[in-house]
C-alpha cells in the first residue's frame, strides 16, 4: 500500500512530513495513509440560520458552483442525487440533477426539506490513489414545517414553538484532504450568503427573547397601576369622612380583592401574549412547487394572527385595568 501512496521526491517544506528512514511525504499523503489504515474520513459541518427564499434557479446555481469547482480536479467518478421530502410524507429521489430539473412542480404538497448529495473520487497531484469525498446539503422550509405544526393537533403547544429550530440549512462534507473540503465549503457558504433573504423586522428577535418575562411584566405593571388608582381614590374619599371600621373594611376588600383578580387576569393576558409571540416565525421557505407558495401565504397569515393575539392581549389587559379603576371610583364608602 505504501508504494502506491508515498512519493519520496517531495521536498521537506512546511507541508511535508518525515516518516523516518529518509522518507519525506506530503501532508496529503499522510491524510490518505490515515484514511487507508482506519477506513475513516474527516468531516466538516455547518448550520445556517439565514431566512432564505430559495427557488429552483437558486438550486441550479448551487449545482453549477459545485460542478465548476470539480473541473479543477482530476475526477475519477462522480454522481449527484437530489431528494425532496414533502409535507404529505412523500419522498422523491432523483439520481441526477438533470433528472431533478424535470420534476413535476405543480404538486400541491409543500417541500419540507431538499437534500442534495454529491459523491466523487479525486486523484490529487502527487497522489496515485483516488480519494473519496461526499457533500450533503440539506435545505429546510420553515413555511412547510409551520404548516405541519398547525395541522397536527398533537404539536400545537407552546413547547413546540419555544424550541422551534432556528436552522434553515445544514452542510456536511466528508473528506480526506482538508484543503479540498475547505474549497467546497467556501463556495457553498458564498452561495448561501448570496440568497435573497426575507425581512422579519428588527423587533421580533428581542420580543421572542423576552417572552419568559411577559407574565411578570403584565402583573407588575397592571397591579401597580391598580393599587395606585385605589390609593388615590380612597385616600381622598376617606380623608373627607370620618373613617369607620366599615369604611376601612370596604376599602381593604376592594383593594386587595381587586388586586388578586387583576393579578390573575394580567397573568393570563401575559401568558397569551407570550405564546402568541413565540408562534411568530421568521419567514423562510423553499419555493419549488405550487404547494410551497400556498404554505408561505399560510405562514404569513399565521404570523398576522399571532401578532393580533399579542396586541389584543395587551389591549385587553389595559382595558381591564381601566375598567377596574372605574369600578373603584363608583364604589361609595360609608362614613
KASUL-V80235 format. One record per pair of residues at least 12 apart in sequence whose C-alpha atoms are under 10 Angstrom apart, sorted by the first residue. I is the first residue (numbers start at 1). J is the second residue. If there is no record, write none. Layout:
i->{I	I}
j->{J	J}
This chain:
i->{1	1	1	1	2	2	2	3	4	4	4	5	5	5	5	5	5	5	5	5	5	5	6	6	6	6	6	6	6	6	6	6	6	6	7	7	7	7	7	7	7	7	8	8	8	8	8	9	9	9	9	9	10	10	10	10	10	11	11	11	12	12	12	13	13	14	14	15	15	16	16	16	17	17	18	25	26	26	27	27	28	28	28	28	28	28	28	28	29	29	29	29	29	29	29	30	30	31	31	31	31	32	32	32	32	32	32	33	34	35	35	35	35	35	36	36	40	40	40	41	41	41	41	41	41	41	41	41	42	42	42	42	42	42	42	42	43	43	43	43	43	43	43	43	43	43	44	44	44	44	44	44	44	44	44	44	45	45	45	45	45	45	45	45	45	46	46	46	46	46	46	46	46	47	47	47	47	47	47	47	47	47	47	48	48	48	48	48	48	48	48	48	48	49	49	49	49	49	49	49	49	50	50	50	50	50	50	50	50	50	50	50	50	50	51	51	51	51	51	51	51	51	51	51	51	51	51	51	51	51	52	52	52	52	52	52	52	52	52	52	52	52	52	52	52	52	52	52	52	53	53	53	53	53	53	53	53	53	53	54	54	54	54	54	54	54	54	54	54	54	54	55	55	55	55	55	55	55	56	56	56	56	56	56	57	57	57	58	58	58	58	58	58	59	59	59	59	59	59	60	60	60	60	61	62	62	62	62	62	62	62	63	63	63	63	63	65	65	65	65	65	66	66	66	66	66	66	66	67	69	69	69	69	70	70	70	70	73	73	73	73	73	73	74	74	74	74	74	74	75	75	75	75	75	75	75	76	76	76	76	76	76	76	77	77	77	77	77	77	78	78	78	78	78	78	78	78	79	79	79	79	79	79	79	79	79	80	80	80	80	80	80	80	80	80	80	80	80	80	81	81	81	81	81	81	81	81	81	81	81	81	81	81	82	82	82	82	82	82	82	82	82	82	82	82	82	82	82	82	83	83	83	83	83	83	83	83	83	84	84	84	84	84	84	84	84	84	84	84	85	85	85	85	85	85	85	85	86	86	86	86	86	86	86	86	86	86	86	87	87	87	87	87	87	87	87	87	87	87	87	88	88	88	88	88	88	89	89	89	90	90	91	91	92	93	93	94	95	96	96	96	97	97	103	103	104	104	104	105	105	105	105	105	105	106	106	106	106	107	107	107	107	107	108	108	108	108	108	108	108	109	109	109	109	109	109	109	110	110	110	110	110	110	110	110	110	110	110	110	110	110	110	110	110	110	111	111	111	111	111	111	111	111	111	111	111	111	111	111	111	111	112	112	112	112	112	112	112	112	112	112	112	112	112	113	113	113	113	113	113	113	113	113	113	113	114	114	114	114	114	114	114	114	115	115	115	115	115	115	115	115	116	116	116	116	116	116	117	117	117	117	117	117	117	118	118	118	118	118	118	119	119	119	119	119	119	120	120	120	120	121	121	122	122	124	124	131	131	131	132	132	132	132	133	133	133	133	133	133	133	134	134	134	134	134	134	135	135	135	135	135	135	135	135	136	136	136	136	136	137	137	137	137	137	137	138	138	138	138	138	139	139	139	139	139	139	139	140	140	140	140	140	140	140	141	141	141	141	141	141	141	141	141	141	141	142	142	142	142	142	142	142	142	142	142	142	142	142	142	143	143	143	143	143	143	143	143	143	143	143	143	143	143	143	143	144	144	144	144	144	144	144	144	144	144	144	145	145	145	145	145	146	146	146	146	146	146	146	146	146	146	147	147	147	147	147	147	148	149	150	150	150	156	157	157	158	158	158	158	158	159	159	160	160	161	161	161	161	161	161	161	162	162	162	162	162	162	163	164	164	164	166	166	168	168	168	169	171	171	171	172	173	197	197	198	198	198	198	199	199	199	200	200	200	200	200	201	204	204	204	204	204	205	205	205	207	207	207	208	208	208	208	208	208	208	208	209	209	210	210	211	211	211	211	211	211	211	211	212	212	212	212	213	213	213	214	214	214	214	214	214	214	214	214	215	215	215	215	215	215	215	215	215	215	216	216	216	216	216	217	217	217	218	218	218	218	218	218	218	218	218	218	218	218	218	218	219	219	219	219	219	219	219	219	219	219	219	220	220	220	221	221	221	221	222	222	222	222	222	222	222	222	222	222	222	223	223	223	223	223	223	223	223	223	223	224	224	224	225	225	225	225	225	226	226	226	226	226	226	226	226	226	226	226	227	227	227	227	227	227	228	228	229	229	229	229	229	229	229	229	230	230	230	230	230	230	230	230	230	230	230	231	231	232	233	233	233	233	233	233	234	234	234	234	234	234	234	234	234	234	235	237	237	237	237	237	237	238	238	238	238	240	241	241	241	242	242	243	243	243	244	244	244	245	245	246	246	246	247	247	247	247	248	248	248	249	250	250	250	250	251	251	251	251	254	254	254	254	255	258	258	258	258	258	259	261	262	262	262	262	265	265	265	265	266	266	266	266	266	266	266	267	268	268	269	269	269	269	269	269	269	269	269	270	270	270	270	271	271	272	272	272	272	272	272	273	273	273	273	273	273	273	273	273	274	274	274	274	275	275	275	276	276	276	276	276	276	276	276	276	276	277	277	277	277	277	277	277	278	278	278	278	279	279	279	279	279	280	280	280	280	280	280	280	280	281	281	281	281	281	282	282	282	283	283	283	283	284	284	285}
j->{33	36	37	129	29	33	36	128	127	128	129	25	28	29	30	32	33	36	126	127	128	129	23	24	25	26	28	29	30	32	33	126	127	128	23	24	25	26	29	126	127	128	22	23	24	25	26	23	24	25	26	126	23	24	25	26	126	24	25	26	24	25	26	25	26	26	27	27	28	28	29	30	29	30	30	126	126	127	177	178	124	125	126	127	176	177	178	179	124	126	127	128	129	176	177	176	177	175	176	177	178	127	129	130	131	176	177	176	176	131	132	175	176	177	131	176	174	175	176	131	132	133	134	173	174	175	176	177	133	173	174	175	176	177	178	181	133	134	135	172	173	174	175	176	178	181	135	171	172	173	174	175	178	181	182	185	135	136	137	170	171	172	173	174	185	137	169	170	171	172	173	185	189	137	138	139	166	167	168	169	170	171	172	139	166	167	168	169	170	171	189	192	193	165	166	167	168	169	170	192	284	166	167	168	169	192	193	195	196	197	198	282	283	284	141	142	166	167	168	169	195	196	197	198	199	200	282	283	284	285	139	140	141	142	168	169	192	193	194	195	196	197	198	199	282	283	284	285	286	141	195	196	197	198	283	284	285	286	287	139	140	141	192	195	196	197	284	285	286	287	288	195	196	285	286	287	288	289	101	105	286	287	288	289	101	287	288	191	192	194	195	196	287	97	101	114	116	191	288	97	98	100	101	191	116	137	187	188	190	191	192	80	97	116	118	188	184	187	188	190	191	118	135	183	184	185	187	188	118	180	183	184	187	120	122	180	184	121	122	123	124	125	180	121	122	123	124	125	130	120	121	122	123	124	130	131	120	121	122	123	130	131	132	119	120	121	122	130	132	118	119	120	121	122	132	133	134	95	96	97	117	118	119	120	121	134	94	95	96	97	98	116	117	118	119	120	134	135	136	93	94	95	96	97	98	99	100	115	116	117	118	119	136	94	95	96	97	98	99	100	101	114	115	116	117	118	136	137	138	95	96	100	113	114	115	116	117	138	100	110	111	112	113	114	115	116	138	139	288	109	110	111	112	113	114	115	140	107	108	109	110	111	112	113	114	144	291	292	108	109	110	111	112	113	144	145	147	148	291	292	108	109	110	111	112	148	109	111	112	109	111	111	113	114	115	116	116	117	116	117	118	116	117	288	289	288	289	290	287	288	289	290	291	292	288	289	290	291	288	289	290	291	292	289	290	291	292	293	294	295	144	289	290	291	292	294	295	141	143	144	145	147	148	285	286	287	288	289	290	291	292	293	294	295	296	139	140	141	142	143	144	145	285	286	287	288	289	290	291	292	295	139	140	141	142	143	144	145	146	147	148	285	286	292	138	139	140	141	142	144	145	168	169	285	286	137	138	139	140	141	169	286	288	136	137	138	139	140	169	170	171	135	136	137	138	139	171	134	135	136	137	138	172	173	133	134	135	136	137	173	132	133	134	135	136	174	132	133	134	135	133	134	176	180	177	180	175	176	177	174	175	176	177	173	174	175	176	177	180	181	172	173	174	175	176	181	171	172	173	174	175	181	184	185	170	171	172	173	174	169	170	171	172	173	188	168	169	170	171	172	167	168	169	170	171	285	286	167	168	169	170	284	285	286	167	168	169	283	284	285	286	287	292	295	296	164	165	166	167	168	281	282	283	284	285	286	295	296	299	281	282	283	284	285	286	287	292	293	294	295	296	297	298	299	300	284	285	286	291	292	293	294	295	296	298	299	164	165	285	295	299	161	164	279	280	281	295	296	298	299	302	294	295	296	298	299	302	295	161	298	299	302	279	275	279	274	275	276	278	279	275	278	278	279	275	276	277	278	279	280	281	208	211	275	277	278	279	278	278	279	281	281	282	284	285	286	192	185	188	189	185	185	283	284	282	283	284	285	282	283	284	280	281	282	283	284	282	277	278	280	281	282	277	281	282	274	277	278	274	275	276	277	278	279	280	281	277	278	274	277	270	271	273	274	275	276	277	278	270	271	274	275	270	271	274	266	267	269	270	271	272	273	274	275	263	266	267	268	269	270	271	272	273	274	263	266	267	270	271	266	267	270	262	263	265	266	267	268	269	270	271	273	313	314	317	318	259	262	263	264	265	266	267	268	269	270	317	263	266	267	263	266	318	321	259	262	263	265	266	267	317	318	320	321	322	258	259	260	261	262	263	264	265	266	321	259	262	263	259	318	321	322	325	255	258	259	262	263	320	321	322	324	325	328	255	256	258	259	262	325	255	325	255	321	322	324	325	326	328	329	251	252	254	255	256	258	259	324	325	328	329	251	255	329	251	325	328	329	330	331	247	248	251	252	255	328	329	331	332	333	251	251	329	332	333	334	335	251	333	334	335	335	333	334	335	334	335	333	334	335	333	334	335	334	335	333	334	335	332	333	334	335	333	334	335	333	331	332	333	334	328	331	332	333	324	327	328	331	328	321	324	325	327	328	324	324	317	320	321	324	316	317	320	321	313	314	316	317	318	320	321	317	313	317	309	310	312	313	314	315	316	317	318	310	313	314	317	310	313	306	309	310	312	313	314	306	307	308	309	310	311	312	313	314	306	309	310	313	306	309	310	302	303	305	306	307	308	309	310	311	313	303	306	307	308	309	310	311	303	306	307	310	302	303	305	306	307	299	300	302	303	304	305	306	307	299	300	302	303	306	299	300	303	296	299	300	303	296	299	299}
